[in-house]
Amino acid sequence: MILPSMVVSLDGTSWSIQQQPQHQLLVVDSVAQQQQQPQQIVALNQIVASNQISSSGGDPQQQCHKMTDQRDQQQQQQQPQSQFQQQQQQQQIKGNEEPRTNLIINYLPQNMNEKELYSLFVTIGPVESCRVMKDYKTGYSYGFGFVNYAKAEDAATAISTLNGLQVQNKRLKVSFARPSGEEIKETNLYVTNLPRNITESQIDELFSKYGNIVQKNILRDKLTGLPRGVAFVRFDKREEAQEAIARLHGTIPEGGSEPLSVKIAEEHGKQKAAYYAGWQAGYNQSRGK
């Protein structure tokens, strides 16, 4: 397999990655050893059986038949159990074989578009979809996106090859995207009253002590590019997000002048939607609608 190196050049909107052959892996074939193993076990059983017959009294032929019957019974008892265990293992493997092809890419340059993102990741393998997440009204990039590969092995190769890649003033973080569902609810925090000069590394220092940060995004003014004192911080687990709320909400961070407001982002969105719905209802009522 040919893997891209970590050297990337940008020419307009086209990306190119130098390719280098990966070292071949030497695999030792142990089939012959596995085929010899049953013969060795049979020979060992014969030796043990002959020793037991010769050392005990009675008719050797009767003892031999008795031991053979016992061995057959043991094999019959073990065989159904072995088949059942194999079926369980196969079912477990099948359940864990769901291919992971969707990647999340954090720390994208602010001016990077979907065409450039696609051109970078398609060097690994066929890409089915590619998206840079932006504000649907302003077009402001949130600094992260998604790339979905056709093959799971290409997604894994992209992580090992492109994670940590320096692109302009950013270092990409490439990882598997988390599935949507109950397990990722209430893990995203909406944080306000942050110092206006806060950096991403300071966000890490402030929040990472409470758990693994999957994603963070400092909101900036679309005209000046300066931080607005607002950020989203997503944790890996709900318990970690709750711990951060309990520890940081109402505290004044270093360099700040106001107590932090730390809450679940989903709750903030619901409150905002309810506020606008109530405002719209009152506005319509005042106009006689």
C-alpha positions as CSV (number, residue, x, y, z in Angstrom):
1,M,0.0,0.0,0.0
2,I,1.2,3.5,-0.7
3,L,0.8,6.0,2.1
4,P,1.1,9.8,1.8
5,S,3.9,11.4,3.7
6,M,3.3,14.3,6.0
7,V,4.5,16.9,3.5
8,V,1.7,19.0,2.0
9,S,1.9,21.8,-0.5
10,L,-0.9,24.2,-1.4
11,D,-1.2,25.6,-4.9
12,G,-4.3,27.7,-5.3
13,T,-7.1,25.3,-4.4
14,S,-5.3,22.1,-5.2
15,W,-3.5,20.0,-2.6
16,S,-0.7,17.5,-3.3
17,I,0.8,15.0,-1.0
18,Q,4.1,13.3,-1.7
19,Q,3.8,9.5,-1.6
20,Q,6.2,7.0,-0.1
21,P,6.0,3.2,0.0
22,Q,5.2,1.7,3.3
23,H,7.5,-1.0,4.6
24,Q,6.3,-4.5,3.8
25,L,5.3,-6.5,6.8
26,L,6.7,-10.0,7.1
27,V,4.2,-12.6,8.2
28,V,5.2,-16.0,9.5
29,D,3.1,-18.8,8.2
30,S,2.2,-21.1,11.1
31,V,-0.3,-23.3,9.3
32,A,2.1,-26.2,9.2
33,Q,2.7,-25.9,12.9
34,Q,-1.1,-25.9,13.5
35,Q,-1.6,-29.0,11.3
36,Q,1.1,-30.9,13.3
37,Q,-0.5,-30.0,16.6
38,P,-3.4,-32.5,16.5
39,Q,-1.1,-35.4,15.6
40,Q,1.2,-34.5,18.5
41,I,-1.9,-34.5,20.9
42,V,-3.0,-37.9,19.6
43,A,0.4,-39.4,20.0
44,L,0.6,-38.0,23.6
45,N,-2.8,-39.5,24.5
46,Q,-1.7,-42.9,23.2
47,I,1.4,-42.8,25.4
48,V,-0.6,-41.8,28.5
49,A,-3.1,-44.5,27.8
50,S,-0.5,-47.2,27.4
51,N,1.2,-46.1,30.6
52,Q,-2.1,-46.3,32.6
53,I,-2.9,-49.7,31.2
54,S,0.5,-51.2,31.9
55,S,0.6,-49.8,35.5
56,S,-2.9,-51.0,36.6
57,G,-4.2,-54.5,37.0
58,G,-7.0,-56.3,35.1
59,D,-7.5,-57.0,31.4
60,P,-5.6,-54.5,29.3
61,Q,-8.0,-54.9,26.4
62,Q,-11.1,-54.1,28.7
63,Q,-9.3,-51.1,30.2
64,C,-8.4,-49.8,26.7
65,H,-12.1,-50.1,25.6
66,K,-13.2,-48.3,28.8
67,M,-10.8,-45.4,28.3
68,T,-11.9,-45.1,24.6
69,D,-15.6,-44.9,25.6
70,Q,-14.8,-42.2,28.2
71,R,-12.8,-40.2,25.7
72,D,-15.7,-40.4,23.2
73,Q,-18.2,-39.2,25.8
74,Q,-15.9,-36.3,26.7
75,Q,-15.6,-35.3,23.0
76,Q,-19.4,-35.5,22.6
77,Q,-20.0,-33.3,25.7
78,Q,-17.3,-30.7,24.6
79,Q,-18.4,-30.5,20.9
80,P,-21.8,-28.8,21.4
81,Q,-20.3,-26.4,24.0
82,S,-17.5,-25.6,21.6
83,Q,-19.9,-25.0,18.7
84,F,-22.1,-22.8,20.9
85,Q,-19.1,-20.7,22.0
86,Q,-17.9,-20.3,18.4
87,Q,-21.4,-19.1,17.4
88,Q,-21.4,-16.6,20.2
89,Q,-18.0,-15.3,19.2
90,Q,-19.0,-15.0,15.6
91,Q,-22.1,-13.0,16.5
92,Q,-20.1,-10.7,18.8
93,I,-17.6,-10.1,16.0
94,K,-20.4,-9.4,13.5
95,G,-21.9,-6.9,15.9
96,N,-18.6,-5.1,16.3
97,E,-17.8,-5.1,12.5
98,E,-19.9,-2.0,11.7
99,P,-17.5,0.0,9.4
100,R,-16.4,3.4,10.7
101,T,-15.9,5.6,7.6
102,N,-17.0,9.0,8.9
103,L,-14.3,11.4,10.1
104,I,-14.5,14.7,12.0
105,I,-11.7,17.2,11.2
106,N,-11.1,19.9,13.8
107,Y,-9.0,23.1,13.6
108,L,-9.6,23.8,10.0
109,P,-8.2,27.1,8.7
110,Q,-10.9,29.8,8.7
111,N,-10.7,30.3,4.9
112,M,-10.7,26.6,4.0
113,N,-13.6,25.6,1.8
114,E,-15.1,22.2,1.0
115,K,-13.3,21.9,-2.3
116,E,-9.9,22.2,-0.6
117,L,-10.9,19.8,2.2
118,Y,-12.0,17.3,-0.4
119,S,-8.8,17.7,-2.4
120,L,-6.7,17.0,0.7
121,F,-8.5,13.9,1.9
122,V,-9.2,12.3,-1.5
123,T,-5.5,11.6,-1.7
124,I,-6.0,8.8,0.7
125,G,-9.0,7.1,-1.0
126,P,-12.4,7.7,-2.5
127,V,-14.5,10.2,-0.6
128,E,-18.3,9.9,-0.6
129,S,-19.1,13.2,1.1
130,C,-17.3,16.2,2.5
131,R,-18.6,19.2,4.4
132,V,-17.3,22.2,6.2
133,M,-19.6,23.4,9.0
134,K,-20.6,27.0,8.7
135,D,-23.2,29.4,10.0
136,Y,-26.1,29.1,7.6
137,K,-26.8,32.9,7.7
138,T,-23.3,34.5,7.7
139,G,-21.3,31.7,6.1
140,Y,-18.8,31.9,9.0
141,S,-16.8,28.7,9.3
142,Y,-16.9,27.0,12.7
143,G,-13.5,25.5,12.1
144,F,-14.4,21.9,11.7
145,G,-15.9,19.6,9.1
146,F,-16.7,16.0,8.2
147,V,-15.3,13.6,5.6
148,N,-17.0,10.3,4.8
149,Y,-14.9,7.6,3.0
150,A,-16.2,4.8,0.9
151,K,-13.9,2.3,2.8
152,A,-13.2,1.9,6.5
153,E,-9.5,1.2,5.9
154,D,-9.1,4.6,4.0
155,A,-10.7,6.4,7.0
156,A,-8.2,4.7,9.4
157,T,-5.3,5.6,7.0
158,A,-6.4,9.2,6.9
159,I,-6.3,9.4,10.7
160,S,-2.8,7.9,10.9
161,T,-1.5,10.1,8.0
162,L,-3.3,13.5,8.3
163,N,-3.9,13.9,12.1
164,G,-1.5,16.6,13.3
165,L,-0.8,17.9,9.8
166,Q,0.1,21.6,9.7
167,V,-2.2,23.5,7.3
168,Q,-1.5,27.3,7.2
169,N,-1.7,28.4,10.9
170,K,-3.6,25.4,12.1
171,R,-2.7,21.8,13.0
172,L,-5.5,19.4,12.0
173,K,-7.1,17.0,14.4
174,V,-8.5,14.0,12.5
175,S,-10.6,11.4,14.3
176,F,-13.6,9.2,13.9
177,A,-16.9,11.1,14.1
178,R,-19.1,10.1,17.0
179,P,-22.4,8.5,16.1
180,S,-25.6,10.5,16.7
181,G,-27.9,9.4,19.4
182,E,-28.5,9.4,23.1
183,E,-24.8,8.7,24.0
184,I,-23.7,12.2,22.8
185,K,-26.5,14.2,24.2
186,E,-25.7,16.8,26.9
187,T,-22.0,16.7,26.2
188,N,-21.7,20.1,24.4
189,L,-21.3,23.1,26.6
190,Y,-22.2,26.7,25.8
191,V,-19.8,29.1,27.7
192,T,-20.2,32.8,28.0
193,N,-18.4,35.7,29.8
194,L,-15.0,34.4,28.8
195,P,-12.1,36.8,28.6
196,R,-12.0,38.5,25.2
197,N,-8.4,37.6,24.7
198,I,-8.8,33.9,25.5
199,T,-7.0,31.4,23.3
200,E,-7.7,27.8,22.4
201,S,-4.9,26.6,24.6
202,Q,-6.3,28.5,27.5
203,I,-9.7,26.8,26.9
204,D,-7.9,23.5,27.0
205,E,-6.2,24.3,30.2
206,L,-9.5,25.5,31.8
207,F,-11.7,22.6,30.8
208,S,-9.5,19.5,30.1
209,K,-9.0,18.8,33.8
210,Y,-12.6,17.6,33.9
211,G,-12.5,15.2,31.0
212,N,-11.5,14.5,27.4
213,I,-12.4,17.5,25.1
214,V,-13.6,16.2,21.7
215,Q,-14.2,19.6,20.2
216,K,-14.0,23.3,21.0
217,N,-14.9,26.5,19.2
218,I,-14.3,30.1,20.2
219,L,-16.9,32.4,18.5
220,R,-15.4,35.5,16.9
221,D,-16.7,38.7,15.5
222,K,-17.2,38.3,11.8
223,L,-15.9,41.8,11.1
224,T,-12.9,42.1,13.5
225,G,-12.1,38.4,14.0
226,L,-11.7,39.0,17.7
227,P,-13.1,36.6,20.3
228,R,-16.6,37.5,21.5
229,G,-16.1,35.9,24.9
230,V,-18.3,32.9,23.9
231,A,-17.3,29.3,23.1
232,F,-18.6,25.8,22.7
233,V,-16.8,23.0,24.4
234,R,-17.8,19.4,23.7
235,F,-16.7,16.6,26.1
236,D,-16.5,12.9,25.3
237,K,-19.0,11.9,28.1
238,R,-22.0,13.5,29.7
239,E,-20.6,13.0,33.2
240,E,-17.5,15.1,32.2
241,A,-19.7,17.9,30.9
242,Q,-21.7,17.9,34.1
243,E,-18.5,18.0,36.2
244,A,-17.3,21.0,34.2
245,I,-20.6,22.8,34.8
246,A,-20.5,22.1,38.6
247,R,-16.9,23.3,38.9
248,L,-16.8,26.3,36.5
249,H,-20.2,27.8,36.4
250,G,-20.2,31.1,38.4
251,T,-16.5,31.2,38.7
252,I,-14.2,34.0,37.4
253,P,-11.4,32.7,35.3
254,E,-7.9,34.1,35.2
255,G,-7.9,37.3,33.2
256,G,-11.7,37.6,33.4
257,S,-13.9,40.1,35.0
258,E,-17.3,38.4,35.0
259,P,-18.5,35.0,36.4
260,L,-18.6,32.3,33.7
261,S,-21.9,31.0,32.5
262,V,-21.5,27.3,31.7
263,K,-24.6,25.3,30.5
264,I,-25.6,22.6,28.2
265,A,-25.7,23.9,24.6
266,E,-28.9,22.1,23.8
267,E,-30.7,23.8,26.8
268,H,-29.4,27.2,25.6
269,G,-30.7,26.5,22.1
270,K,-34.2,25.6,23.5
271,Q,-34.2,28.7,25.7
272,K,-33.2,30.8,22.7
273,A,-35.9,29.3,20.5
274,A,-38.6,29.7,23.2
275,Y,-37.5,33.4,23.6
276,Y,-37.9,34.1,19.9
277,A,-41.1,32.2,19.8
278,G,-42.5,34.2,22.6
279,W,-41.2,37.5,21.2
280,Q,-42.8,36.7,17.8
281,A,-46.1,35.8,19.4
282,G,-46.1,39.1,21.3
283,Y,-45.1,41.0,18.2
284,N,-47.9,39.4,16.2
285,Q,-50.4,40.1,19.0
286,S,-49.4,43.8,19.1
287,R,-50.1,44.0,15.4
288,G,-53.5,42.5,15.7
289,K,-52.6,39.2,14.0
